[in-house]
Amino acid sequence: MQPLRLQNLSICFQLLIFSCQTQYVRDQGAVSDQLSRRQVREYQLYSRTSGKHVQVTGKRITATAEDGNKFAKLMVETDTFGSRVRIKGAESERYICMSKRGKLVGKPNGKSKDCVFTEIVLENNYTAFRNARYEGWYMAFTRKGQPCRASRSRQNQREAHFIKRLYRGQPPFPNAERQKQFEFVGSSSPTRRTRRTRTPT
């Protein structure tokens, strides 16, 4: 009986340690990292609905830019040990932020929590960006490339789905050829199923 009791105590102790470690990682992922050197990536965000790229042209944020547009080049800075980031337009030097009304706006200073987004890689190979201040609110755009009201956005909606693309500038070939030259960042290319569903109905 004694060894069995000791074994049960050992299992309970291990579970307690694992639970504490998990909670620690979760807490660290929600706090801005002020100590480490920030990692900065450069890419474009291709909107699933508009078929164009997110651009920051000052206070205005739209998804109407062509591939290689200077305003579509984004500087994505890590904010925590996890997947939270700040997204800044390389040309305008303004951050993509979210107002309390759920509107996307460009701000010169991206230190506030409403300018922080959590990158969520979805099963269909798209990426969604959830705001850190307003839980459940996502960056999303209409088919015309206009920002959607964030309070009505959901993770599973096409409007909130993006593909991270390398920034290479405007290539010298037609649109049909450009589609073949798509290059993706951080994930494999979409599956046959997701390619079928990308075309607006």
Summary of the structure (lengths in Angstrom):
residues: 201
radius of gyration: 20.2
end to end distance: 67.1
largest distance: 77.7
contacts: 584
relative contact order: 0.15
helix: 26%
strand: 27%
